[in-house]
Amino acid sequence: MKRLYTYLAALLLPCCMAPAFGGDAYPSKAITIVYPYAPGSASDTMTRLLAEAMSKRLGQPVIVDSKPGAGGSIATEHVVRAAPDGYTLLLSASGTIAVNPHIYKLRYSTLDDLAPISIAVEVPFVFVVNKSFPAQTYADFKTLDGGRPGGLTSANAGLGTQAHLTQAAFAKLAGLNLSIIGYKGAAPAVNDILGGHVDSMMDNAASQIPYVTAGKTTALFVTSDYRFSAYPQVPTAKEVGVTGLVPAGWFGLAAPKGTPPAIVDKLHDVLTASLKEPDMQRKLQELGWVVVGNTPAQAAERARKDYELLGQVARDIALKPN
């Protein structure tokens, strides 16, 4: 009988110990980060930098797979439906997590069907005018807007984007009568602001670095609570008297809901360690990214807060999911 108990205990021991060793054995194969947009952008470059650094620490390939479409919703749903084993991750973004539910009729919950790992980086928005525009400060812009019938024109990269919602919130909070124009992408909007065909633009602060630093556009304020390092002379929205804006757009990593906590914790530790590397910080800063590297709980809380704030803006301007 003693031998029987010993035999049964030997059989059961691996089963009982499996959860404890699961995190240590992970990963045993390549990990895929699903990127929700077309390749070639600054966020794509950032994702590949993180993937390379994480791969070195994990000892397995970390592949970036681009799945663009529907503002990132196709990629997000792909990850939501994936096995919760830590091998399929999402390059999550404030646009896909906090904005899309108010723009698209989704078959999943961006807040409840994903396990946040960390928000890796953020970048504020910036409100710019052409270098020859008659108002080169926020105070002058507000005065000019008030004196022009119909208000001033203001461009963004597309209706329903976070830039658009931030722009609409700004107009309401500042009491401006902006005529907002949604373009099909940032490039044509930038071309029109450079050409003086539109009065102003709400844009990604990193995207405006070459234009602001070259004096082709003038930045009136950034939306963050801190001054942007690429052009620190530019005041924050709070400094010019505008409060209540979502401070920045962000990118991070998320896994499917149900991914074991040990795996989420390991990915978080590897990601945040990668973000602390001096060479990584230098490269990200050159691209205009601000390193965050928060905890899964902090990432979830920020996503929910941004979701609520941007949802209110969407309702204010009568945007309906389609």
Beta strands, then each sheet from edge to edge (+ up, - down):
strand 1: 31-35
strand 2: 62-66
strand 3: 88-93
strand 4: 114-130
strand 5: 153-156
strand 6: 179-182
strand 7: 200-204
strand 8: 217-222
strand 9: 248-256
strand 10: 290-291
sheet 1: 2+ 1+ 3+ 9- 4+ 7- 5- 6-
sheet 2: 2+ 1+ 3+ 9- 4+ 8-
sheet 3: 2+ 1+ 3+ 9- 4+ 10-
end
